[in-house]
Amino acid sequence: MASPAPFSRFEFMIAWRYLRARRAEGGVSVMTWISLLGITLGVMALIATLAVRAGFRAEFVDTILGANAHSTVYYAPTQIYNELTEETYVTPGRVEDYDAVAARIAQIPGVIRAVPAVRAQVMARQGDAASLGDVHGITLDALKEMSGIADPQSALGNLDDFDRGIAIGIGMARDLGLGVGDRLQLVAPEGAKTPFGTTPRVESFEVVYIFSAGRYDVDKARVYMPMAEAQSFFNREGQVDEIGVYVADPERIDDWTMPLLQAAGERAQVWTWRDASGSFLAALDMEDDVMFIILSILVLIASMNITSGLIMLVKNKGRDIGILRTMGLTEGSVLRVFFLCGAFTGVIGTIAGVALGVALSLNVDHIMAALNALTGGNAWQPEVRGIYHLTAELRAWDIFRAAALSLALSFVVTIFPARRAARMNPVEALRYE
C-alpha cells in the first residue's frame, strides 16, 4: 500500500483536533496561548515600529525638500595678494553672472529650475525680544514654487505682497509676538562702510506673510526677503551667494553633482540636501536595523514558547501517538501532525499581529494625540524631533518581512518537539496503558 502524500488532509485534521481539544483532554495548554499572544504582540510591535520609522523619515525628508533647494551651487572664496601691503585678503565666493550660470544649470536634463539666492545671518528684533534669523533673498516666483512655504492652508497673509515686505516662519512670529502687518527690525553685521570701519545696518521691514514649513528649526529662524532688497541690504549689488537647484528626483540628487560642477565652471562647489542631513538619515537607517533586530528577538522569544507548549502536548498525547503508530501511521506523518500544531499557532499569531499592526499604524495620529493630551503635550516635542507630528507609512516590504520572520521562526522552533513525537516508541507509549 502506497504511503500517503505529505501534509495530507488527515494530518491537518488530527493537528486541528489536538489544538481544539479541551485542556482536560490534553489539548491546547496555557503555554500555547501565551506563545500565540506573544507572537501577535511581537509582530504588531514590529510592523508598527517599522511603519512609524518609515513615516518619520518620509516626513523629515518632505519638510527638508519643501523648504530647501535639493542642491546648492556656490563658489569657493578666493585669496588676493596685495603687493603694496604684502598682505593676503580673502574675498567671499559670490556669484556675479548668476543669471547666466542659472540658465546653464537649468539646461541640464532632469533639472527643474535654478534659483539664485542671497544668504545671510541677521539678528531679528521686536521690542525687547530678539532672535537669530537666516535670511534668504529670492524672487516672488521662486518663493511660490516652494511647496513647504507657499501653502495657503497653513500660512497667514498674502504671498503676492512679498515684494513690499518679508516672510517669516511661524516659530519666529510666535517668539517675537509678530503678526501680519507688524514691522520687524533686522540687524545685519555687514553694514555701511565708514572711515571708522563697518557699522551694522539696521532696518525695519513689514511682515506680509507668515508660513509654517513643518520643521521647527525652519519656522523658528527662516526669513525670506525680496531679491533686490536683500542685495541692497547685505551689500550684494549685482551678486548672489548661491544658486538653488531643484531636480526631478531628489532621492538621486548625487547623480547631478558632476553636471552641476561642469555647468557652474571653475571654483564651483555643490552642497546637496543629503550632505546637509546625511548623518541624521544614516542614523535613522541604523536605528531601523537595530529596532528590527531587537523586536525580532522578542518574536523569537514568543516563538520559543511554542516549543514548550508542543512538548507538553506530545507528553499528553503519548497514548494517541502509540495508537496511531500501531495503526500504520509513519514517523513522517506524526512529525507533520505536531509540526502543524505549532505552525497553526505561528500562522494564527502572525495573521493577528499583522492585522493589529496595520490598524495601529493607521491610527498613530489619534494615539499620539491622546498621549499628548494625557502628558500635557510632552509626548512629542517638535524642538527635539524637528517635525511637528508623527506619521506612519505602511510599506508592503516591511509587512512582508515582519510576517516572514514570524512564520520562519515559528516553523523552525516547531521541528524539535515534532521530531521527538515522531521518534517515540509506540511500545513504550502503550506499555502502561
VENPELIN-V565442 format. One record per run of one state. SS is the DSSP state (~ for helix, > for strand, _ for the rest). FROM is the first residue (numbers start at 0). LEN is the number of residues. If there is no record, write none. Layout:
ss->SS from->FROM len->LEN
ss->SS from->FROM len->LEN
//
This chain:
ss->_ from->0 len->8
ss->~ from->8 len->12
ss->_ from->20 len->2
ss->~ from->22 len->3
ss->_ from->25 len->4
ss->~ from->29 len->38
ss->_ from->67 len->3
ss->> from->70 len->5
ss->_ from->75 len->2
ss->> from->77 len->5
ss->_ from->82 len->4
ss->> from->86 len->5
ss->_ from->91 len->3
ss->> from->94 len->1
ss->_ from->95 len->2
ss->~ from->97 len->9
ss->_ from->106 len->4
ss->> from->110 len->16
ss->_ from->126 len->2
ss->> from->128 len->10
ss->_ from->138 len->1
ss->~ from->139 len->5
ss->_ from->144 len->11
ss->> from->155 len->2
ss->_ from->157 len->1
ss->~ from->158 len->6
ss->_ from->164 len->1
ss->> from->165 len->4
ss->~ from->169 len->7
ss->_ from->176 len->6
ss->> from->182 len->6
ss->_ from->188 len->4
ss->> from->192 len->2
ss->_ from->194 len->2
ss->> from->196 len->2
ss->_ from->198 len->2
ss->> from->200 len->11
ss->_ from->211 len->3
ss->> from->214 len->1
ss->~ from->215 len->6
ss->> from->221 len->5
ss->~ from->226 len->7
ss->_ from->233 len->6
ss->> from->239 len->1
ss->_ from->240 len->1
ss->> from->241 len->6
ss->_ from->247 len->2
ss->~ from->249 len->15
ss->_ from->264 len->3
ss->> from->267 len->5
ss->~ from->272 len->44
ss->_ from->316 len->1
ss->~ from->317 len->9
ss->_ from->326 len->4
ss->~ from->330 len->32
ss->_ from->362 len->1
ss->~ from->363 len->12
ss->_ from->375 len->6
ss->~ from->381 len->4
ss->_ from->385 len->1
ss->> from->386 len->1
ss->_ from->387 len->8
ss->~ from->395 len->27
ss->_ from->422 len->3
ss->~ from->425 len->5
ss->_ from->430 len->3
//
